[in-house]
Amino acid sequence: MNVAQIKKVACIGAGVIGSSWATNFALRGYPVCIYDIGQDPLAVAKKNVASNIAFLLDKGIVNKEEAAKAEQRVSYTTSIEEAVKDAQFIQESGPERYEIKRSVVVEIEKYTAPDTIVASSTSGLLITEIAKFAEHPERFVGGHPYNPPHLIPLVEITKGEKTSTEALQCAYNFYEKIGKEPVILNKETLGFIANRLQLALAREFMDLILTGVCTVEDIDKALLFGPGLRMAILGPILTMHLGGGAGGAKGLYTMIRESSQMWLKDMAHWTDIPLEWPDVAQEGVLKELENRPAEFGKTPEEIIKFRDNMLIEILKMHKKL
Ligand SMILES: NC(=O)c1ccc[n+]([C@@H]2O[C@H](COP(=O)([O-])OP(=O)(O)OC[C@H]3O[C@@H](n4cnc5c(N)ncnc54)[C@H](O)[C@@H]3O)[C@@H](O)[C@H]2O)c1
């Protein structure tokens, strides 16, 4: 399969991720059929797709005609056969359980050509295990999005032991074509790239708070108004390259080698999230919300609106919308 042969897409699972993926595919011109096990999740997905598109219309990212066409490109079914039979690319976003994903694999293989690409949105399961009983495991890849996939560009593409290079490359080309920023992981790795980075950071900020160095609000402030602002513009290594002046990244990392040894020894190394952390996080964030300006939003709904409005502006500047 190559990307030019992809004419139709199927989404398996119509939840948070499946409906957002469908929005993305439809906005990029692909007819997409969403399958779920019942009419209720499909009805919710239909509403989600409509509101995702309405938001982009409201923001001027698409015009009325494009919005209407995108909505018409999405169909909904409780028949997996109908969804996948003439699709060349399938995005599986069912529940995060091996037995469900494996049963979906069996169903997909009944109705598709052997070279149809199947990408799983799985956040942490191994493609080798998902495709363990597949007749054609070579066409199974991981296509891990960041929520919501119709806005966040990153897709982490992962392979199983039997995934073919052609399938990986086809998934890469397809995601690129629909405006994503795909990265391919060369080895099966727990947590992939971005969630490992997030967790490494989380361990350190949990530790700083639990050992009394600072509060939840201080951490949110320090990241948001410090490195976070730069990270929304440049990756962390490119940022360090600039910090190194004429010596670039090499100069900077050589310079900090000695002093960073002391910090690294002093930093958190535990592997079990402390039991008291969820309560500390909740209490801290509620306090932070008391101080948050009302115009930036206080309720989850208001904050999501604030976040998405700003996200749109950043994505426009990255030429991703
Ligand atoms: N939510 C996130 O932030 C996020 C981010 C990245 C990846 N993911 C991954 O995406 C996948 C879906 O997550 P979600 O958050 O959309 O979950 P969700 O619970 O919102 O949606 C799952 C959908 O799958 C449907 N379903 C149940 N059994 C099914 C079956 N046998 N066949 C097909 N569909 C079935 C459910 O009815 C539901 O609509 C998971 O693998 C998850 O790890 C989630």
The ligand as an SDF file (V2000), in Angstrom:
LIG
                    3D

 44 48  0  0  0  0  0  0  0  0999 V2000
   -8.1960    9.7240   25.6900 N   0  0  0  0  0  0  0  0  0  0  0  0
   -6.9310   10.0660   25.4180 C   0  0  0  0  0  0  0  0  0  0  0  0
   -6.4310   11.1160   25.8640 O   0  0  0  0  0  0  0  0  0  0  0  0
   -6.0990    9.2050   24.5010 C   0  0  0  0  0  0  0  0  0  0  0  0
   -4.9450    9.7700   23.9060 C   0  0  0  0  0  0  0  0  0  0  0  0
   -4.2050    8.9940   23.0130 C   0  0  0  0  0  0  0  0  0  0  0  0
   -4.5770    7.6870   22.7390 C   0  0  0  0  0  0  0  0  0  0  0  0
   -5.6780    7.1580   23.3560 N   0  0  0  0  0  0  0  0  0  0  0  0
   -6.0420    5.7600   23.0140 C   0  0  0  0  0  0  0  0  0  0  0  0
   -7.1400    5.7940   22.1140 O   0  0  0  0  0  0  0  0  0  0  0  0
   -7.9710    4.6400   22.3130 C   0  0  0  0  0  0  0  0  0  0  0  0
   -9.3930    5.0750   22.5830 C   0  0  0  0  0  0  0  0  0  0  0  0
   -9.4060    5.9070   23.7200 O   0  0  0  0  0  0  0  0  0  0  0  0
  -10.6550    6.8840   24.0140 P   0  0  0  0  0  0  0  0  0  0  0  0
  -10.1740    7.8380   25.0450 O   0  0  0  0  0  0  0  0  0  0  0  0
  -11.2340    7.3880   22.7510 O   0  0  0  0  0  0  0  0  0  0  0  0
  -11.6810    5.8600   24.6900 O   0  0  0  0  0  0  0  0  0  0  0  0
  -13.2700    5.9800   24.7460 P   0  0  0  0  0  0  0  0  0  0  0  0
  -13.6920    5.1250   25.8960 O   0  0  0  0  0  0  0  0  0  0  0  0
  -13.6990    7.4060   24.7000 O   0  0  0  0  0  0  0  0  0  0  0  0
  -13.7310    5.2940   23.3780 O   0  0  0  0  0  0  0  0  0  0  0  0
  -13.6420    3.9270   23.1220 C   0  0  0  0  0  0  0  0  0  0  0  0
  -14.7810    3.5660   22.1940 C   0  0  0  0  0  0  0  0  0  0  0  0
  -14.6260    2.2070   21.8090 O   0  0  0  0  0  0  0  0  0  0  0  0
  -15.9210    1.6320   21.7470 C   0  0  0  0  0  0  0  0  0  0  0  0
  -15.8260    0.1790   21.7970 N   0  0  0  0  0  0  0  0  0  0  0  0
  -16.0610   -0.6750   22.8380 C   0  0  0  0  0  0  0  0  0  0  0  0
  -15.8690   -1.9390   22.4340 N   0  0  0  0  0  0  0  0  0  0  0  0
  -15.5250   -1.8950   21.1290 C   0  0  0  0  0  0  0  0  0  0  0  0
  -15.2100   -2.8650   20.1580 C   0  0  0  0  0  0  0  0  0  0  0  0
  -15.2410   -4.1590   20.4430 N   0  0  0  0  0  0  0  0  0  0  0  0
  -14.9130   -2.4580   18.9120 N   0  0  0  0  0  0  0  0  0  0  0  0
  -14.8780   -1.1490   18.6030 C   0  0  0  0  0  0  0  0  0  0  0  0
  -15.1610   -0.1690   19.4750 N   0  0  0  0  0  0  0  0  0  0  0  0
  -15.4860   -0.5370   20.7290 C   0  0  0  0  0  0  0  0  0  0  0  0
  -16.6680    2.2420   22.9070 C   0  0  0  0  0  0  0  0  0  0  0  0
  -18.0790    2.1300   22.7240 O   0  0  0  0  0  0  0  0  0  0  0  0
  -16.1690    3.6830   22.8530 C   0  0  0  0  0  0  0  0  0  0  0  0
  -17.0070    4.4890   22.0450 O   0  0  0  0  0  0  0  0  0  0  0  0
   -7.3240    3.8430   23.4500 C   0  0  0  0  0  0  0  0  0  0  0  0
   -6.5090    2.8510   22.9070 O   0  0  0  0  0  0  0  0  0  0  0  0
   -6.4980    4.9100   24.1680 C   0  0  0  0  0  0  0  0  0  0  0  0
   -5.3850    4.3690   24.8490 O   0  0  0  0  0  0  0  0  0  0  0  0
   -6.4450    7.8790   24.2080 C   0  0  0  0  0  0  0  0  0  0  0  0
  1  2  1  0
  2  3  2  0
  2  4  1  0
  4  5  1  0
  4 44  2  0
  5  6  2  0
  6  7  1  0
  7  8  2  0
  8  9  1  0
  8 44  1  0
  9 10  1  0
  9 42  1  0
 10 11  1  0
 11 12  1  0
 11 40  1  0
 12 13  1  0
 13 14  1  0
 14 15  2  0
 14 16  1  0
 14 17  1  0
 17 18  1  0
 18 19  2  0
 18 20  1  0
 18 21  1  0
 21 22  1  0
 22 23  1  0
 23 24  1  0
 23 38  1  0
 24 25  1  0
 25 26  1  0
 25 36  1  0
 26 27  1  0
 26 35  1  0
 27 28  2  0
 28 29  1  0
 29 30  1  0
 29 35  2  0
 30 31  1  0
 30 32  2  0
 32 33  1  0
 33 34  2  0
 34 35  1  0
 36 37  1  0
 36 38  1  0
 38 39  1  0
 40 41  1  0
 40 42  1  0
 42 43  1  0
M  CHG  2   8   1  16  -1
M  END
$$$$
